[in-house]
Amino acid sequence: MSDSSTLPPVRLPADAELARDALATPLLSRAVRLARWAGPDTRVGAGGELADEQLPAAAAELGLSDDADGAADASEAWRVAVDTGLVEIVDEEEGTVAVGEELGTLTSGGPTDVLALWRAALETVLADASVPDLDDLVDAMEEGGEIDFSQLDWDPEAEAEFLDGVLGNLYLLTVTEGGAGEGPVPLPALAASMIVPDDMGEPTDDVLEQVSDAMMRLDDQFRMLAPIGLVEFQPVDEALMADIDSAEPAAPVDESDISRYGMVRLTPLGLHGIRARMLEAGLDAPAVGDLADKGADALLDGTSTFPQAAAQAEIEQWLARREALAAARELLGAARGGDQGAPLRRLRCQQALSLVGTEAEPALRDVLQDPELGGLARVWLAEHGATDVPAPSEDLVFWLTVDTIAAQLSLEGNSEELQALVEGLAAQHSGFFAAAWRVDHPATADVLEAMGRLHPDKKVAKEARKAAFKARSAAGG
């Protein structure tokens, strides 16, 4: 997770809500209970692990005495308590412990402190999830107590990178518009995203076997990650596991029921945790609300690559902190410019201004004669029922048209919507290209070239390309 590209923005609940979720997770809440339970008679081993003879009492404290995995769950919760500083080792030789400073964070700290504690617990669980089964570790143990990794066929760094990659893909599927959203992702699809090459048509049997192996590995790992609240996970159906391990013919399976093969989704807390890890790794992983206290220039530039819904949410948060008239003036000032990103800034400015009321009217009237902002000002005033709005000149109409198409090209590329806009313009204005090449806009030639690519009529497309050539020649290009 060290890519420098910008990820889609994630929408997260407030830190206070996330902190409540963190404290309610089974694993962290158990770790807290054991930290409060520990006393002068508590003893630990050389690695800080709870002494075997004290595991039954710890399990009882957690209400897990009758659970077959109670001792193991108590041991895991104790490790989290030690690793996060909820418990501190006082004397390694004597194996004594005391309440750690971090336990006070839960009562005296704020939501940010609680989330930092939860993320520390998450790191412990992620490290555990990358380790092979205990039986495999015992088999690979050498006489000196060292692990022979070659015997395990296990690369700790590669295993951690694989899990990081899986969680990164799951994050991307969740935050990408048109992706999984808040819905679960089938485990086979997630495994395939890590194994199957993008340019592979039909996966080979070898690749499918790798996907199956990865799916089983992820099933184990997500079972470990669910108690810390990172994911909600529906494990692989045990009946399928039995079919795989059995020599008997498999029972009929409803292949349309993909949920039997496991389903997983990141929780809001999980999105927070993975985003925090991405930021630490140097990725640009924005969250909606990041720009609320920034200037209008940062808002318009920052939302330029956002999907429509995320941009709308970010703009709403920005406007909520400002008085309408002052916000409108700041937005209009930031929308000016002849650089490549300026058309998209003006498009986002229009989007933002559509959310402010008539109290912003003076700011829009002030820019009616502005060559870059006069067009959008007239549109806004007309939509808000303003009177005495001067009609735009033909030059302004053409300039606004070029500016709008330039913005759409930056935002969507050669989309169907843009193609429909191009066809409509050419159909409504028979002399459009004869006039458009003269428009004094930095993107005129690029827009006309795009219109030539997008228009399905060869004759019209040729006109557009000729106009683009004229525009480039007139600009000295």
ZIHU-V922934 format. One record per helix or strand of 2 or more residues. SS is the DSSP state (~ for helix, > for strand). FROM is the first residue (numbers start at 1). TO is the last residue. If there is no record, write none. Layout:
# ZIHU-V922934
SS,FROM,TO
SS,FROM,TO
This chain:
# ZIHU-V922934
>,6,10
~,15,24
~,26,37
~,52,61
~,70,83
>,87,91
>,96,99
~,101,108
~,111,129
~,134,139
~,149,152
~,156,175
>,185,186
~,187,195
~,205,226
>,231,234
~,238,245
~,258,261
>,263,266
~,268,280
>,284,287
~,296,305
~,308,320
~,324,335
~,342,353
~,358,366
~,374,383
~,394,412
~,416,428
~,432,436
~,444,454
~,458,474
